[in-house]
Amino acid sequence: MIIGAIVKNKQNIAYGLSLGLLLLLLKWLEWHFIIIDHAFEIYAGTIAIVFTGQGIWLAIKLIKPKVKTVIIEKQVFAGVDFVLNEAELNRLRLSPRELEVLQLMADGLSNQQIAERLFVSLNTIKTHSSNLFLKMEVERRTQAIEMAKRLGLIA
């Protein structure tokens, strides 16, 4: 029954398929001429989209922080009932002036401010600081202050 309908309508089916192919050909030609007529605009638009995407990507990369924040928790030593640890002071062989310089460092003073407060030269303070670092086996002021507080040398 279906085969009989196809045989009877063979001409109509061929006509419909040819019209469909003709329509596809016309649409393809239309797109082809649109692309040819507007080639510059299409290329310019494509380039604009690519560079806009690259700009957004670069902006995101530049805005992103490069340093990762690390939070370190340390014990805070309260100086309410401070008692100087004489045993550690003798073990480290710190002079009274070095201990005074260490306390002023802990108070947040710079080398220049410590020199002005103690009425000595900046080089003298640098020498005391260097001696402190060697005796306490540290490399930075913050390490020296932390160790001194932990050992009970400063408040």
C-alpha positions in Angstrom: 0.0 0.0 0.0 2.8 2.5 0.8 4.8 1.3 -2.2 1.8 1.8 -4.4 1.4 5.4 -3.1 5.0 6.1 -3.8 4.8 4.8 -7.3 1.7 6.9 -8.1 3.1 10.0 -6.6 6.7 9.5 -8.0 6.4 12.7 -10.0 5.2 14.8 -7.1 8.0 13.4 -4.8 10.7 14.2 -7.4 9.2 17.7 -7.8 9.2 18.3 -4.0 12.8 17.0 -3.7 14.0 19.2 -6.5 12.3 22.3 -5.0 13.9 21.4 -1.6 17.3 21.2 -3.2 16.7 24.4 -5.1 15.8 26.1 -1.8 19.0 24.9 -0.1 21.0 26.1 -3.1 19.4 29.6 -2.9 20.0 29.8 0.9 23.6 28.8 0.4 24.1 31.4 -2.3 22.4 34.0 -0.1 24.8 33.3 2.8 27.7 33.2 0.4 26.9 36.6 -1.0 26.3 38.0 2.5 29.7 36.8 3.6 31.4 38.2 0.5 29.5 41.5 0.7 30.3 41.9 4.4 33.7 40.2 4.6 35.5 43.1 6.2 32.8 43.5 8.9 32.9 39.8 9.7 36.7 39.8 10.0 36.7 42.9 12.1 34.0 41.6 14.3 35.8 38.3 14.8 39.1 40.1 15.6 37.2 42.4 18.1 35.7 39.4 19.8 39.1 37.6 20.1 40.9 40.7 21.5 38.0 41.4 23.9 38.3 37.8 25.2 42.1 38.2 25.6 41.6 41.5 27.4 39.2 40.0 29.9 41.5 37.0 30.5 44.5 39.3 31.0 42.6 41.6 33.4 41.6 38.6 35.5 45.2 37.4 35.6 46.6 40.8 36.6 43.9 41.5 39.2 44.4 38.1 40.9 46.7 38.4 43.9 50.1 36.8 43.5 50.8 36.4 47.2 49.0 33.9 49.2 48.0 35.2 52.7 49.1 32.9 55.5 47.8 33.4 59.0 50.2 32.4 61.8 49.0 32.1 65.3 51.5 32.7 68.0 51.3 32.8 71.7 51.2 36.3 73.2 53.4 36.8 76.2 51.8 39.3 78.7 54.3 41.4 80.6 52.1 42.1 83.6 54.2 40.1 86.1 57.5 40.1 84.3 60.5 38.6 86.0 63.9 38.7 84.2 65.2 35.2 83.5 68.8 35.6 84.9 69.8 32.1 83.9 69.0 32.6 80.2 70.6 36.1 80.3 73.8 34.5 81.7 73.6 31.6 79.2 73.4 33.9 76.2 76.0 36.3 77.7 74.0 39.4 76.8 75.4 42.7 78.1 73.1 45.2 79.8 73.4 47.5 76.8 72.5 44.7 74.4 69.5 43.8 76.6 68.5 47.5 76.5 68.7 47.6 72.7 66.7 44.4 72.5 63.9 46.0 74.7 63.9 49.1 72.5 63.6 46.9 69.4 60.6 45.2 71.0 59.1 48.6 71.6 59.1 49.1 67.8 61.9 51.6 67.5 64.1 51.8 64.5 67.9 51.6 64.7 68.1 55.4 64.2 65.6 56.0 67.0 67.4 53.7 69.4 70.7 55.5 68.7 69.1 58.8 69.4 67.5 57.6 72.6 70.7 56.0 73.9 72.9 58.9 72.7 75.2 56.6 70.6 76.0 56.4 66.9 73.9 54.4 64.5 76.9 52.1 63.8 77.0 51.2 67.5 73.4 50.2 67.5 74.0 48.1 64.4 76.9 46.4 66.1 74.8 45.7 69.2 72.1 44.3 67.0 74.5 42.1 65.1 75.9 40.8 68.4 72.4 40.1 69.6 71.5 38.1 66.5 74.7 36.0 66.8 74.3 35.3 70.4 70.6 34.4 70.1 71.2 32.5 66.8 68.5 34.4 64.9 68.5 36.3 61.6 65.9 39.0 62.0 64.7 41.5 64.6 61.3 39.8 64.9 62.9 36.4 65.6 65.1 38.0 68.3 62.2 39.7 70.0 60.1 36.6 69.9 62.9 34.4 71.3 63.6 37.0 74.0 60.0 37.1 75.1 59.8 33.3 75.1 63.0 33.1 77.2 61.8 35.8 79.6 64.5 38.4 78.8 62.1 41.2 77.9 58.5 42.1 78.7 
